Amino acid sequence: MIGTTLLTLPITSRSGQFTAVIDALFTATSATCVTGLVTFDTWTHWNVFGQVVIILLIQTGGLGVITFTTGFTLLARRKLGLRELQLASENTSGDTMDVYQLVRTILIFTFSSELIGAAVLALRFVPKFGAHGIWISVFTAISAFCNAGFDILGFEKPDNSLIGYANDPLVCIPVALLIIVGGLGFIVIHNIYYAKLFPSLKKKKRLPLNLHSRVAICMTVALLVIGTVGFLAFEWNNTLEGKNFFQKLLVSFFQSTSARTAGFASVDIASEHDITKLLTVILMFIGAAPAGTGGGIKVTTFVVLVATVVSVMFGKEDTTLNHRRIEKGTVYRALSITTVSMLVVFFATGVILATNDHPISAIDALFEATSAFGTVGLTASLTPTLNWISKFVLSLTMFIGRVGPISLALAIAIKRARNKGAILPEGKIVVG
C-alpha cells in the first residue's frame, strides 16, 4: 500500500500529475512481486523518484521472498522451531548457522551479485550515457537479480525492454547470468559453496551436492537448453531473421533464460509465432527454483510430478528420484500447488477474454495470465490495453503467484502435522 500511495502522487510521475490508482496498484504489485508487467513505460511515465520507489519495491520484494522461502525450506527439512534455524551439517561440513547469520549471508550474496552485475553493465552504459549510465546499470542489475524485468531504457524507445541490445553480449550475458543466479535460489548457492568451493579453498575433500541442488541445477540447465533450441527453431525465419548464427543463439539463450523467471525481452513478443508463445507459457509456468527470486510452480515441483507419473507407469508404490524415495507429503504438495496454479491461470485468462471489448486471442490472454502468475513480466503488448477489471485480476494473480505456492505448501505441511496419526476408512473411486 505504501508503494501504491507513493506512485499515485504527482511527485513520482514525470508529468507532475496524479497517476490512476489502478495503474499505481498494478505497478507497485508488479514491482513487489518482481514481475515486470507494466501499464506505462517505466522511464517515460515515472521520474527518478518514482524509479527509486519501484527499484526499492523490487529489492524488498526479491529479498523478502527469498529470505522467507529459504527459512521455510530449511525449517521443513530440519523440522526445527521458528526461533532458530540450523543448516544441515552435510551442507556446512558440521558448521551451523542461526537465522540471523542466514539472513546476513543472503544479504551479502545478493548485494555482491548485484554490485558485480552493475559494474559489468557499466562498461556498456557509462561510455554510452555518461553518469546516467551508472543509474541504468544499478537499476538493471537489481531488476535482473530479483528477476523483475523492469528497465529504464525507455528514453531510447518506450516499451522496448532490451531489444536494442539483443545482439550485445556485454549486456545480455551479464543480465542472463544474474537472472539464473537469482532464480537458482540461496539453498542451491549455499550448498554449492559449502560442498564444492569451501572445501577446495581449505584443500579438503569436496562433498556431493544434495538431492535438491542436483535436481534444481539439472532441471534449470535442461529448460535453458530446451528453451534455447526451441526458440531458435521456431523463430529462425521470424524474429531472428537477418541475424547471424551467433546473434540468433544469443537471443534464443537470452529469451529462454528470461522466459522462465525475469521478463526482459530482446525481441518483440507480439511478433512471435504462436508455437513460440506456447513454449514460453510452459517455461513461465514451470519457473525457477525454490528459495529464489523467480516464480512459477518451481522446477523441483515439476520434477516431482514427472517422477510420480513415471513411477506410477512402472507400477511403483512410491515416487523415486535419483535412487531416493520422495516422501508422500512432498508429492501431495507438488500436486496441490500445480492444480491450484493451473486454476488461477485459467481463471485470469477467462477474465481477460470475457471483460475486454477489443479482440484478444486466446494464446495472448493465456500468455498474459501465465506471465503474471509466474511473476515473469513478458507481454505480447497486451497489458496497457486491458481494462481495470483485468488489471485488478492480474494484480491478484501476481500476488498469488508470488506468495500462493509458498503459503499453500506451508498450510499443507501444518495440516499434515495436525492430522498425523489419524486413519480413516479407505474409499475407492474409479479414475481414468
N, C-alpha and C positions, 0 to 999 in steps of 0.2 A: 504493500500500500504506500510506503514511503516513496518508492521508485515511481509509482503511478502518479502520485501527487506532484512530485518534482517535475516529471515530464509533461504534466498538464500545464504548468506555469509558463508564462512568456519568457522567463529568464533562461529557459533551456532551448527555446526554439530560435532558429536563425532569423525568422521574420519578426520576432518580438511579440507574437500573438499567442493566445491560448491554443493548446492542442486538444482535440476532442478526447473525451475521457476514454472512449472505447479504443482509440488508437494508442493513447498513453498506456492503458492497461495491457493492450496486446504487446507493445514494445517492451514494457517492464517485465511481463511474464516471459516473453521470448528470451530476454537477457538473463533473468534469474534462472530460468530452466535451461540456459545455454543452448538455445535452439537456433536462432538466426533468422526466423521468418520476420519480415518487417512490412509495415504498410507504407512507410516512407523510406527513401534512401537516407541512410544514417548521416552522411555528410551534408546532403542538400537540406534536410529539414532541421537537424539538431546542431546547435552551435557547440563550441568547445566545452562549455559547462555541461551541456546535455550529453555530449560524448563521454565526458568523465563520469557522469551518473551511470550511463549504460555500461561502461567498462568496469565500474565498481560493482554493479549488479552481476555482471558476468563472473568476475573474480569471486565474489561472495557465493554465488550460486554454484560455481565449479568446486570451490574449496569446501563449502558446506556439505554438499552431497558426497564428495569423495571421502571426507573425514567421517561422516556418519556411516556410509556403506562399508568403509574399511573397518570401523569399530564393530559394526553389526556382524560382518563376516567373521572377524576374529572371535567375537562373542559366541556366535553359533558354533564355531569349530571347537572352542575350548570349554563351552558351557560354563563360563565364569559369571560372576555378578557384575552389575553395571558399574560398581565403584572402581574397579580396576581391570584392565585388560593385559594379558600377558601373551606375547607372541610364542608360537610353537617352538620348542627347543630345536627341532630339525631345521628351522629357518634361521636360527640365530646362533647355532653351534653352542647351545647351552645358555646363552645370554637371554635376559628378559627385558621387557620394555613396558612401562606403565602407559596409561592413556595420554599423559602429558608429553612424554617423550615421543609417543607415536605421532601426536598432532604436530609437535615441533619438527619431527623428521619430514612429515608430509609438507609442511610449510617451506622448509629449506629446499626440499627437492623441487617443489612447484616453482618457487621464485627463481631458483637457479636455472631450471629449464627455460623459463620464460626470458630470463636475462640473456642466456646464451642465444636463444632464438632471435631476440630483438637485436642483438649485436650482429648476427649474421645478416638479418634482413636490412639492417642499417647500411651494409655495404652496397646495397642497391638503392635504397630510398634516400639516404642522405646526399649522395652525389647528385641525385636527380632533383630532389626537392629542398635541399638545404636543411636548415634547422627543423623545419616542419617534418622532414623525413624521420626524425627521431621519434616524434609522437606517433607517426604512422607505423613505425617498426614496433614500438611498445604495444600499441593497440592491437596490431595484427598478431603479435606473438602471444599475448594473453588470450585473445579470441581463439587462436589456433589450439593452444594447450588445453583450454577449457572446452574445446570442441563446440564453440559457439557459432562461428561462421559470420559474425558481424565484420564489416570492413568500413573504412572511411576514405575510400578512393573515389567517391562519387564526384569529386571536383573534376576528374578526368572525363568520366562518363557515368551518369547516375545509373544505379541498379545494374552495374556491370561486374560486381564482385572482382575476381582476379582474372577475368577473361583477357584483359590487356597484358597479362603476364603469363599467359598459357604456355608460351614457348621459352620462358625464362627459368632455368633450373635453380638460379640463385634465390628465387622467390618460392617456386613450387616445392622444391625438395625440403627446405627447412620447415615450411608450413606443414607439409605432409608428415614429416618426422615428429613434429610437435603434436599433431593430431594423433598419430599412432601411439606415442608415449603416453599422452593423456588418456587415450582410450584403453590402453592395456590395464591400467589400474595400479594403485600403490602396492597391493598384495603381491602382484607379479614382479614389479620392480624391486620390491623389498626382498623377495625370495631369490631373484637373480643376484642381487648384491651380496647377500649373506651366504648363498650356496655356491656362487661361482667367483665373483670378484673379490670379496673379502678374504677367502682362503688363499687366493692367488697372491694377494698383496702380502699376506702373512706367511707365504710359502708353505701352506698346509694343503692337505688333500681336499679337492673340491667335492662338494656334495651334489647328489642328484636333485633336480627340481621336483617340487611336489606335484601331485596329480593335477591340481587346479591350474598351476602355472603352465604345465605342459599342454593341457587342453586349451587354455586361453591363447598361448603363443601359436600352437599348431593351427588352430581354427582361424586366428587372425591372419596368418600367412596364407592359408588356403583361400579365405574370402578375398584377400587382396589379389591373389593370382587369378582366381575365377572372375572377379570383377574387372581386372585389367584386360584379360583375354576377351571377355565378353564385350566390353565396351569397344575394344579395338576391332573386333569382328563386326559388330552391329553398326558402328559409326564410321567405318573406314572411308566410305564414299559419301558421307553426310557431313557431320560437324567437324570431322577430321580431314576433310578434303582440302588439298592444297598444302598440307604439311609434309615434311619429310618423315622417314620412319622413326627417328629418334624423337621428334616432336610429337608424333602420334602416340608413341609409347609413353612419353612423359605425361601427356594429357590424360591418357587412359589410366595410368597409375594414379595420378592425382585425383581423378574423378572416382576411381574405385575406393581410394582412401577416404575422401571427403563424404562419399555417399553413405558410409556406414555410421558416421558419427558427427561430422563437422558442419557441412553446409556451404563451404566455399565452392564456387563454380569457376571453371576455366573454359567452359563452353556455354552456349545458350541452351538451357534445359528445354525451353519451349520448342526448339528446333530438332530435338532428338526424336528418333523413331520410337513408336510405342513399345516395341520389344525392349529397347534400352531403358525406357521408363519403368517397365515391369521388372527388369533386372535390378534397377535401382531401388524400387519398392521393397524387394526381397532383402537387399542388403541393409536398407534403412530399418526394416522391421527386426532383423537379427541384431544389428547394432554392435556395441563394443563389449568389453569385458566388465565384470562386476567390480565395484570399488574404483571405478574410473570416472572420467568426466563425460563419457558418451552415454547414449540412451539405448532404446530398443529392449527386446526381451533378454538380451545378452547372449554372447557366443556360447557360454557354458550351458545355458538353458537349452539352446538349440542342440548342442551335442548330446545332452542327456535325453532329449526327445528322440533323436535319431538312434541312440544306443538302445533306448527302450523298445522302439519299433523293431530293430534288428534282433534284439533278444527274444521278443515275442514271436517273430517269424521263425526263429530257430528253436522254438519250444522251450526256452529257458524260463525258469521260475523268477529269477532275479535279473535286474539290469546290470550288465557288466561292461566295464570300460577299462581298457589297458590292463587286463588281468586284475581288476579291482571290482568288488561288488558295490554298486551305488545304493545307499540306503533308500528305502521306500519314501521317506519323508522328502528327500530331495527330488525324487521322481514326481511326487504329488505337487510339490511347489512348482516344478517346471511345467507340468500340465495345466495347473491353475493359472499361472502367470501368462502362458501363451493363449489360453482360451479367453481370459478376460481382456487381454491386449487386442486380440482379433475383434472382439465385440466392440471395444472402444473405437477402433479404427473404422469398422463398418458403420457404426452409428455416426461418426463425424463425416464420413463420406456421404452418407444418406442425407444429412443436414445440408451439406454443401450443394448437393444436386437438387434438393427439394426447395430450398429457400431463396435461391438466386434467380433473377429474371432472365439474365443473359445465358446463352447456351454454354454449357460446360461439359466436356467429355468425361466419361466415367473414369478413364485412366488418369486424367489430370486431377479429378476430385480425390481419387484413391491416393495419388501421389502426394497431394497436399496434406491429407489426413495422416498418412504414414509418416511424412516428414515432421509433422507436429508431434505425433506420438513418440517417434524415435528421437526427438529433440535434435533433428538434423538441420533443417533450415533451407534445404533446396526447394525451389518452386519453379513451376512452369509459367512464371509471370502471372500467377493467379491471385496471390494474396491481396494486392492493392485493389482488386476489382470486386472483392467479396463484400456482402452487406454486413451489418453489425451483428446479426444473429450468427452468421458463420464465423466471424472474427471472435465472438464470445465463446462459441463452442470449441474453436481451435485453441483458444487460450486455456480452456479447461482441459483439452486434450494434451496440451504441452505440460500442464501441471501434473495430470495423471501419469503421463509418460515418464515424468521425471521422478516422482515420489511414489507412484502407484505400485510398481513391481516390488519396490523395497518394502513398502508398508504391507503389501499382500503377503510377501514371504515371511515377514515378522509376525503377522497375525496368524498365519498357518502354523508357524513354529510354536507360538504361545498356546494356540488352541490344542495342538497335538500334545503339548506338555500337560495341559489341564486334563485331557481325556485319556492320558496314558493309563493303561490297566483296565479300561472299560472294554468289555467284549459283548458285542451284540449278536443276535441270531443272523445267520447268513441268508441273504436273499439272492435269487437268481433272475437275471434279465437277459433276454436274447438280443445280441447286437450283431451288426454286420449283415 
